[in-house]
Amino acid sequence: ERVFAWIHHLIIFFFLIFIPFSKHIHILGAIPNIFFRNLGPAGTLSRMDFEDEAAEKFGNSDVTDFTWKQLLDLYACTECGRCQAACPAYLTEKPLSPFRMIHMMRGHFVADRKKLLEGGDDAEPTPIIGETVTGDEIWACTTCGACVQECPPFIEHVQKIIDMRRYLVMTESSFPHEMQPVFRNMEVNYNPWSMGFSTRADWAEGLDVPIAAEKQEFDVLFWV
């Protein structure tokens, strides 16, 4: 009885040491990740500070660019695959798999962790975009949020993808050719469909529908 009791205790102590170095680290990461989850409206993205004159780049390309909560997400993944099963991009055989992206980013962070800790502020992190997460994966996301909705530990996949997409567009000027007319229409007409700015309310003529410019106070606003 004593022999088996000691074996039992030694196995437990071994796993307590082994857990932080294995895929089972979600046992330690999931609980705080759930506690610090985003309690705001679903789908809300972080705002960018374009007035920051000290900013050398926009968006995220390295692990050091992500927030502590985004890095905690990587350790909270239980590898259940629910995000992948709900992703419309993955289900239509696009390159993106939310599960694979989180898994690969965690492996990338673990590989760079020792170098970052030893090198301090002078350490150069390995870029994530390219080998770890490809441009095709980043642009395959529809930002529908199905992965976030289905994730048990409340991992925020979409914000990470958007941050990397912001880096590609605003820092590297790297985006699909099909996006050029969209960006041009947004800049000129404030919408992606090349619809004239002054004609956006023409559909409401004769319907007795007030517009925001005419009615300063309202309870419900239909954004066309």
C-alpha positions in Angstrom: 0.0 0.0 0.0 2.8 2.4 0.9 4.7 1.6 -2.4 1.6 2.4 -4.5 0.8 5.5 -2.5 4.3 6.9 -3.1 4.1 6.0 -6.8 0.8 7.8 -7.0 2.2 10.9 -5.4 5.3 10.9 -7.5 3.2 10.7 -10.7 1.2 13.7 -9.5 4.3 15.7 -8.7 5.8 14.8 -12.0 2.8 16.1 -14.0 2.8 19.3 -11.9 6.3 20.0 -13.2 5.6 18.6 -16.7 2.3 20.6 -17.4 4.0 24.0 -18.1 6.1 22.4 -20.8 3.4 20.4 -22.5 0.2 21.0 -24.4 -1.7 20.6 -21.1 -0.6 24.1 -20.1 -4.2 25.1 -20.8 -5.0 23.7 -17.3 -3.1 26.7 -15.9 -3.9 29.2 -18.7 -7.6 28.7 -19.3 -8.9 29.9 -15.9 -7.2 33.3 -15.8 -8.0 33.7 -19.5 -11.7 33.2 -18.8 -11.5 35.7 -15.9 -9.9 38.4 -18.1 -12.1 37.8 -21.1 -13.6 40.7 -23.0 -16.9 41.6 -21.5 -17.7 44.3 -24.1 -19.8 43.9 -27.2 -19.0 40.9 -29.4 -16.8 41.7 -32.4 -15.4 45.0 -31.0 -11.8 45.6 -32.2 -9.1 47.7 -30.6 -8.6 51.2 -31.9 -5.3 52.4 -33.4 -3.6 55.5 -32.3 -2.6 57.3 -35.5 -1.5 60.4 -33.6 1.4 58.5 -31.9 4.5 60.1 -33.5 6.8 57.6 -31.8 5.1 54.6 -33.6 7.5 52.9 -35.9 4.9 50.6 -37.3 1.2 49.9 -37.2 -0.2 46.5 -36.5 1.5 43.4 -35.1 4.2 41.3 -36.8 6.2 39.9 -33.8 5.2 38.3 -30.5 6.4 41.4 -28.6 3.7 43.5 -30.5 0.8 41.5 -28.9 -0.7 42.4 -25.6 -0.3 40.2 -22.5 -3.9 39.0 -22.9 -3.3 38.0 -26.5 -0.3 36.0 -25.4 -2.3 34.4 -22.5 -4.8 33.3 -25.2 -2.1 31.1 -26.7 -1.6 29.2 -23.4 -5.4 28.9 -22.8 -6.1 26.8 -26.0 -7.5 23.4 -25.1 -7.0 22.1 -28.7 -10.6 21.0 -28.8 -10.9 22.2 -32.5 -14.4 23.9 -32.0 -13.1 27.1 -33.6 -12.0 25.2 -36.7 -15.2 23.3 -36.9 -17.2 26.6 -36.9 -14.9 28.6 -39.2 -16.5 29.3 -42.6 -13.1 29.9 -44.2 -11.9 26.4 -43.1 -15.1 24.7 -44.1 -14.8 26.1 -47.6 -11.2 24.8 -47.8 -9.5 28.2 -47.4 -6.0 28.2 -46.0 -7.1 29.5 -42.6 -7.6 27.2 -39.5 -8.1 29.2 -36.3 -7.0 26.2 -34.3 -3.8 25.7 -36.3 -3.0 29.5 -36.1 -3.2 29.6 -32.3 -1.2 26.3 -32.0 1.5 27.6 -34.4 1.7 31.0 -32.7 2.1 29.3 -29.3 5.0 27.2 -30.7 6.5 30.3 -32.2 6.3 32.2 -28.8 7.8 29.2 -26.9 10.7 29.0 -29.3 11.4 32.7 -29.0 10.8 32.9 -25.3 14.3 32.0 -24.2 15.9 34.5 -26.6 13.6 37.3 -25.6 14.2 36.7 -21.9 18.0 36.5 -22.2 18.4 39.3 -24.7 16.1 41.8 -23.0 15.1 44.9 -25.0 17.9 44.3 -27.5 16.6 40.9 -28.5 15.1 40.7 -32.0 12.0 38.5 -32.1 11.4 36.2 -35.1 8.6 37.6 -37.4 5.4 35.7 -37.1 4.0 36.7 -40.5 5.5 34.4 -43.2 6.3 31.0 -41.9 4.2 30.8 -38.8 1.1 32.5 -40.1 1.0 33.1 -43.9 -0.6 36.0 -45.7 -3.2 33.7 -47.3 -4.3 32.7 -43.8 -4.6 36.2 -42.6 -6.7 37.4 -45.6 -8.9 34.3 -45.6 -10.6 35.4 -42.4 -14.1 36.8 -42.8 -14.0 38.3 -39.3 -17.4 36.7 -38.6 -16.4 35.8 -35.0 -17.6 32.2 -35.1 -14.3 31.0 -33.7 -14.5 33.4 -30.8 -18.2 32.4 -30.2 -17.4 28.7 -30.0 -14.2 28.8 -28.0 -14.6 27.4 -24.4 -11.7 29.5 -22.9 -12.8 32.7 -24.8 -9.7 33.0 -27.0 -10.0 36.1 -29.3 -8.8 34.9 -32.7 -10.1 37.7 -34.8 -8.3 40.5 -33.0 -5.0 38.8 -33.6 -5.7 38.3 -37.3 -6.8 42.0 -37.7 -3.7 43.2 -35.9 -1.5 41.2 -38.4 -3.7 42.4 -41.3 -3.2 46.0 -40.2 0.6 45.4 -40.2 0.5 44.1 -43.8 -1.6 46.9 -45.1 -0.3 50.0 -43.2 3.4 49.0 -42.7 4.2 46.6 -45.5 1.6 47.8 -48.1 1.0 44.2 -48.8 -2.5 43.2 -49.6 -4.4 41.3 -52.4 -4.8 43.2 -55.7 -8.6 42.9 -55.3 -8.4 45.2 -52.3 -7.2 48.2 -54.2 -10.6 49.4 -55.5 -12.1 48.7 -52.0 -9.5 51.0 -50.3 -9.9 53.6 -53.1 -13.7 53.6 -52.7 -13.5 53.9 -48.9 -11.2 56.9 -49.3 -13.3 58.7 -51.9 -16.9 57.6 -51.2 -16.7 56.3 -47.6 -18.0 52.9 -48.6 -16.5 50.0 -50.5 -19.1 49.8 -53.3 -18.2 53.0 -55.1 -21.6 54.4 -54.3 -21.7 58.2 -54.4 -21.5 59.8 -51.0 -24.3 62.2 -51.8 -26.6 59.6 -53.2 -26.6 57.1 -50.3 -30.0 58.3 -49.0 -31.8 58.3 -52.4 -33.4 55.0 -51.6 -35.4 56.6 -48.9 -37.1 59.3 -51.1 -40.8 59.1 -50.8 -40.8 56.7 -47.8 -41.0 59.4 -45.1 -37.8 58.1 -43.5 -36.0 60.8 -41.5 -32.2 61.0 -41.9 -29.7 61.8 -39.1 -28.8 65.1 -40.6 -32.4 66.3 -40.3 -33.2 64.7 -36.9 -30.6 65.3 -34.2 -32.1 62.9 -31.6 -33.2 59.4 -32.2 -33.4 56.0 -30.4 -32.6 53.8 -33.4 -30.2 54.5 -36.2 -30.1 52.4 -39.4 -26.6 52.7 -40.8 -26.8 52.3 -44.6 
